[in-house]
Amino acid sequence: MRRLMGLMVSIALLAGILTGCAGTSNSSSASSSTPAVTEETGTPIQKDKETGKWPRTYVDALGREIVLEKKPERVALLFFRNFEHLFLLDESPVAATDLNVLDEWQSLAPYKDKEIADLGSIANPNLEKLLEVDPDLIIVVANRYEKYGEKLEQIAPVVVVDTNENNWQGALREYGKIFGKEQKAHDEITRIETLLADSKEQLKAYNDKTFGLIMLGDKQFWAFTTQFIFNKESGLGLNPPSKYADMSTKGEQISLEGLAAMNPDYMFVADIGGSTKNLESYLKNLESDSVWNSLGIIKNGHMYALDSSIAAGGPLAIELGVKTIMEKIRAK
């Protein structure tokens, strides 16, 4: 109906007509009559839980109660970091921002031919196109909701998600609740955590070695911008150079000379912008740099490229990153 009306009236008029269609509700009657959403505690989902049942009330990152009358089928995703979460749950958005990552991230290569309408950038989504797509749910990141959240609410119910890229398990569990796939989310988390644990055990042979991670840009070097490589509890537990240990918990821009001073035994590199072609160009330009060529990692052939999706910290990126690291390190 909204598509037909969209051919007859302006976007502004449609927004006014559709204002009442938003699915946000704080009423006690809606909450009391809706089955409780399964709470993930890290234990397996039992068959008697309310997984996959509708309607349900979902509490989003802003604490708002969103009544989902049925499983979302036409989702618009306005947060590029969460493509992986949807795909892992065998879901796909009908529209999304920042579609360029589908071509640029190897972690998303199996999904690049999905039919997804292009909504432009996360900073300035095309709301006219979004209205035309007619989603039944819009997913937006918390720090963007204040800017255009009310406009989105006039098109479809809106769910706000968190931006913490270091908590991929929590994010995947939340998407499991949204789509009624708590068990699927739990199974994928278990699978990837097992891969991490098994790989960490195998890499204990390198406990006396140090590792660096550099994201390259145009004359930029960002050190340690992802966590799964260095985290001792939930990651691979690899060792950063001792004097740079504090840096391994955050991203920090350094100079090429700073990289030389770091002098790790092994180093992983990726493009900060997400493009494999850019990374190849940056590395090509460094081939004539005397400081770069003086690095032990270059002389010893201990520099390895990683997919740039690792900066987003998603589950598919972590899986690909771990497998790449294991393949490259064990090849030596």
Secondary structure, DSSP 8 states (H G I E B T S, - for coil): -HHHHHTTS-HHHHHHHHGGG--B---HHHHHHS-------SS---TTS-TT-SSEEEE-TTS-EEEESS---SEEEE-GGGHHHHHHTT---SEES-THHHHH-GGGGGGTTS--EE-B-SSSB-HHHHHHH--SEEEEEHHHHHHHHHHHHTTS-EEEE---TT-HHHHHHHHHHHHT-HHHHHHHHHHHHHHHHHHHHHGGGGTT--EEEEEEETTEEEE---STTT-TTTS------GGGTGGGGS-EEE-HHHHHHH--SEEEEEETTS-HHHHHHHHHHHTT-HHHHHSHHHHTT-EEE--GGGGGT-HHHHHHHHHHHHHHHHH-
